[in-house]
């Protein structure tokens, strides 16, 4: 039987990626950690000429990766 590892922190940061969730969605920001401006998920949105436009949303106060 294997024991489940315990996390002492209230949440876990994913280094290098912003990963903030879009409100009322499962999408997460794919920009680098600490970026300025809006959040963006590059792998969503309409397909135009073989490329996705992406989805963006504004920053909110007090955001964390584990929201």
ABEGO torsion letter per residue (X at the ends): XBBBBBBABABBBBBGBAGBBBBGBABBBABBBGBBEBBBBAABEBBBGGBBAEBBBBBBBGBBAAX
